[in-house]
Amino acid sequence: MPFTKIDPTTPAGTEKKKFGDDRIRELKEQTIANFQVVTNYPAAEMPALRTAVWTTATRPAGAELVDRVTGYNTDLAAYEYYDIATTKWKVIAMPGLSAWNVAGRPSAPYVGQYGYNTDLAVVERWNGTKWQRISGGMRGDKKDWIGVYAQAEAENPGWVLCDGVQRTHPEGGTFTPPNLRDRFIVGAGTSYSVGATGGANVVTLGIDQIPSHNHDVGFPSGNNASMAALGWYWSSNGGGWQNPGTGYRGGGQAHENRPPYYALCYLYKL
């Protein structure tokens, strides 16, 4: 409730008790006036203190720089106080998660400052040396996504398709995600180095791929007529009856070389 309005001229006189009452009345009036100057509150309302507001450049200094002086820093979008023991400004709390893009990152971040990067779709934190991602994925992460291929990047901010196409990264420089279109993934290790490619959707077997085998040809017993009926023929130059051969089979077509599959979109984290 507001202070009671008291006429500082009543009562008047030099009697000590009355004089003391006058001083109390004057103090109340002056207190009300001071609050009106500082907070601009209507005289009929309860006085209310405001939170001090400043920028990094206009922080309290000199005689105003006392221990635990507290205010809201508009540059940092955070409440802070001065710790005289460490001679440092310390953040109390942030009213909400700030958002920026790579180009709009705070120019003078404090250790522990964090916000949402709209270019990368990650929450990042300044560790004193660099911006460190704390959620949303690390650069180079891969994920699978079930959806329309043409809409994959629009539906997944901060991710691009693993299509082998060179791009400019929001943080600078160019990069090329691996081309994982129409491919299976195999774990790198002793047999496969990172980035190795190979394999084929279909394969046509050659003589080196088929197992070693033979084709038996029977040698009939009997007269010349029975030998000729089975395809054998006599060659005086060859030294007798000659093997007629086994003939040809097969069409030489390629065959399926893949296990059962389900196609997904592979995405790469910016």
LINSULUR-V417521 format. One record per residue. N is the residue number from 1. RES is the residue in one small letter. D_FIRST is the distance of its C-alpha to the first C-alpha in Angstrom with 2 decimals. Layout:
# LINSULUR-V417521
n=N res=RES d_first=D_FIRST
n=N res=RES d_first=D_FIRST
This chain:
# LINSULUR-V417521
n=1 res=m d_first=0.00
n=2 res=p d_first=3.81
n=3 res=f d_first=6.67
n=4 res=t d_first=8.81
n=5 res=k d_first=11.81
n=6 res=i d_first=14.82
n=7 res=d d_first=18.39
n=8 res=p d_first=19.96
n=9 res=t d_first=23.33
n=10 res=t d_first=22.79
n=11 res=p d_first=24.21
n=12 res=a d_first=26.97
n=13 res=g d_first=29.96
n=14 res=t d_first=31.52
n=15 res=e d_first=30.87
n=16 res=k d_first=29.33
n=17 res=k d_first=26.52
n=18 res=k d_first=25.48
n=19 res=f d_first=25.96
n=20 res=g d_first=23.66
n=21 res=d d_first=20.90
n=22 res=d d_first=21.51
n=23 res=r d_first=21.26
n=24 res=i d_first=17.89
n=25 res=r d_first=16.57
n=26 res=e d_first=18.30
n=27 res=l d_first=16.96
n=28 res=k d_first=13.31
n=29 res=e d_first=14.51
n=30 res=q d_first=16.57
n=31 res=t d_first=13.99
n=32 res=i d_first=11.94
n=33 res=a d_first=15.38
n=34 res=n d_first=16.46
n=35 res=f d_first=13.78
n=36 res=q d_first=14.71
n=37 res=v d_first=18.29
n=38 res=v d_first=18.08
n=39 res=t d_first=16.04
n=40 res=n d_first=16.43
n=41 res=y d_first=12.99
n=42 res=p d_first=12.42
n=43 res=a d_first=10.94
n=44 res=a d_first=8.82
n=45 res=e d_first=7.24
n=46 res=m d_first=5.53
n=47 res=p d_first=8.57
n=48 res=a d_first=11.11
n=49 res=l d_first=14.48
n=50 res=r d_first=17.57
n=51 res=t d_first=20.73
n=52 res=a d_first=23.50
n=53 res=v d_first=26.41
n=54 res=w d_first=30.00
n=55 res=t d_first=33.61
n=56 res=t d_first=36.20
n=57 res=a d_first=37.53
n=58 res=t d_first=34.23
n=59 res=r d_first=32.91
n=60 res=p d_first=31.55
n=61 res=a d_first=34.51
n=62 res=g d_first=35.52
n=63 res=a d_first=32.87
n=64 res=e d_first=30.17
n=65 res=l d_first=32.20
n=66 res=v d_first=30.81
n=67 res=d d_first=31.02
n=68 res=r d_first=28.75
n=69 res=v d_first=27.32
n=70 res=t d_first=26.20
n=71 res=g d_first=26.12
n=72 res=y d_first=27.54
n=73 res=n d_first=31.18
n=74 res=t d_first=32.14
n=75 res=d d_first=35.83
n=76 res=l d_first=35.61
n=77 res=a d_first=32.94
n=78 res=a d_first=31.48
n=79 res=y d_first=28.77
n=80 res=e d_first=30.41
n=81 res=y d_first=30.07
n=82 res=y d_first=32.48
n=83 res=d d_first=34.45
n=84 res=i d_first=35.85
n=85 res=a d_first=38.37
n=86 res=t d_first=40.13
n=87 res=t d_first=39.09
n=88 res=k d_first=38.30
n=89 res=w d_first=35.51
n=90 res=k d_first=34.82
n=91 res=v d_first=33.40
n=92 res=i d_first=30.53
n=93 res=a d_first=30.64
n=94 res=m d_first=31.68
n=95 res=p d_first=29.49
n=96 res=g d_first=32.68
n=97 res=l d_first=36.44
n=98 res=s d_first=37.52
n=99 res=a d_first=40.72
n=100 res=w d_first=43.50
n=101 res=n d_first=47.25
n=102 res=v d_first=49.82
n=103 res=a d_first=49.77
n=104 res=g d_first=45.98
n=105 res=r d_first=45.40
n=106 res=p d_first=43.00
n=107 res=s d_first=45.06
n=108 res=a d_first=43.59
n=109 res=p d_first=42.49
n=110 res=y d_first=41.15
n=111 res=v d_first=42.82
n=112 res=g d_first=41.40
n=113 res=q d_first=40.11
n=114 res=y d_first=41.07
n=115 res=g d_first=41.09
n=116 res=y d_first=43.14
n=117 res=n d_first=46.27
n=118 res=t d_first=47.13
n=119 res=d d_first=50.70
n=120 res=l d_first=51.55
n=121 res=a d_first=49.28
n=122 res=v d_first=48.24
n=123 res=v d_first=45.21
n=124 res=e d_first=46.08
n=125 res=r d_first=44.82
n=126 res=w d_first=45.60
n=127 res=n d_first=47.33
n=128 res=g d_first=47.78
n=129 res=t d_first=51.18
n=130 res=k d_first=51.13
n=131 res=w d_first=49.25
n=132 res=q d_first=49.89
n=133 res=r d_first=49.72
n=134 res=i d_first=47.76
n=135 res=s d_first=48.18
n=136 res=g d_first=50.10
n=137 res=g d_first=53.56
n=138 res=m d_first=55.57
n=139 res=r d_first=57.77
n=140 res=g d_first=61.15
n=141 res=d d_first=60.06
n=142 res=k d_first=62.03
n=143 res=k d_first=61.01
n=144 res=d d_first=62.71
n=145 res=w d_first=61.33
n=146 res=i d_first=62.62
n=147 res=g d_first=62.27
n=148 res=v d_first=63.95
n=149 res=y d_first=65.47
n=150 res=a d_first=64.66
n=151 res=q d_first=60.94
n=152 res=a d_first=60.58
n=153 res=e d_first=58.89
n=154 res=a d_first=56.55
n=155 res=e d_first=55.43
n=156 res=n d_first=55.00
n=157 res=p d_first=53.01
n=158 res=g d_first=53.97
n=159 res=w d_first=57.39
n=160 res=v d_first=60.78
n=161 res=l d_first=64.01
n=162 res=c d_first=66.63
n=163 res=d d_first=69.16
n=164 res=g d_first=70.70
n=165 res=v d_first=69.35
n=166 res=q d_first=68.23
n=167 res=r d_first=64.66
n=168 res=t d_first=62.32
n=169 res=h d_first=59.53
n=170 res=p d_first=55.93
n=171 res=e d_first=55.87
n=172 res=g d_first=59.15
n=173 res=g d_first=62.85
n=174 res=t d_first=64.87
n=175 res=f d_first=65.51
n=176 res=t d_first=67.75
n=177 res=p d_first=66.75
n=178 res=p d_first=69.73
n=179 res=n d_first=71.62
n=180 res=l d_first=71.21
n=181 res=r d_first=72.24
n=182 res=d d_first=74.93
n=183 res=r d_first=74.96
n=184 res=f d_first=74.50
n=185 res=i d_first=72.70
n=186 res=v d_first=74.49
n=187 res=g d_first=73.06
n=188 res=a d_first=74.06
n=189 res=g d_first=75.93
n=190 res=t d_first=79.51
n=191 res=s d_first=81.14
n=192 res=y d_first=78.64
n=193 res=s d_first=76.77
n=194 res=v d_first=73.41
n=195 res=g d_first=74.14
n=196 res=a d_first=77.63
n=197 res=t d_first=78.77
n=198 res=g d_first=81.74
n=199 res=g d_first=83.06
n=200 res=a d_first=84.32
n=201 res=n d_first=83.56
n=202 res=v d_first=87.27
n=203 res=v d_first=90.31
n=204 res=t d_first=94.04
n=205 res=l d_first=96.06
n=206 res=g d_first=98.95
n=207 res=i d_first=101.86
n=208 res=d d_first=99.88
n=209 res=q d_first=97.10
n=210 res=i d_first=99.29
n=211 res=p d_first=100.69
n=212 res=s d_first=104.21
n=213 res=h d_first=106.67
n=214 res=n d_first=110.23
n=215 res=h d_first=112.18
n=216 res=d d_first=115.32
n=217 res=v d_first=118.38
n=218 res=g d_first=121.06
n=219 res=f d_first=124.69
n=220 res=p d_first=126.80
n=221 res=s d_first=130.16
n=222 res=g d_first=132.94
n=223 res=n d_first=134.90
n=224 res=n d_first=134.14
n=225 res=a d_first=133.02
n=226 res=s d_first=130.20
n=227 res=m d_first=129.02
n=228 res=a d_first=128.93
n=229 res=a d_first=127.07
n=230 res=l d_first=124.14
n=231 res=g d_first=124.01
n=232 res=w d_first=126.02
n=233 res=y d_first=128.61
n=234 res=w d_first=131.63
n=235 res=s d_first=131.79
n=236 res=s d_first=134.91
n=237 res=n d_first=133.13
n=238 res=g d_first=130.25
n=239 res=g d_first=132.55
n=240 res=g d_first=132.14
n=241 res=w d_first=129.55
n=242 res=q d_first=126.20
n=243 res=n d_first=122.68
n=244 res=p d_first=121.47
n=245 res=g d_first=117.74
n=246 res=t d_first=114.76
n=247 res=g d_first=113.39
n=248 res=y d_first=109.81
n=249 res=r d_first=106.71
n=250 res=g d_first=103.02
n=251 res=g d_first=101.28
n=252 res=g d_first=99.61
n=253 res=q d_first=96.15
n=254 res=a d_first=92.79
n=255 res=h d_first=90.83
n=256 res=e d_first=87.12
n=257 res=n d_first=85.72
n=258 res=r d_first=82.09
n=259 res=p d_first=80.52
n=260 res=p d_first=78.46
n=261 res=y d_first=75.34
n=262 res=y d_first=72.06
n=263 res=a d_first=70.83
n=264 res=l d_first=67.23
n=265 res=c d_first=65.52
n=266 res=y d_first=65.21
n=267 res=l d_first=62.21
n=268 res=y d_first=61.58
n=269 res=k d_first=58.17
n=270 res=l d_first=57.37
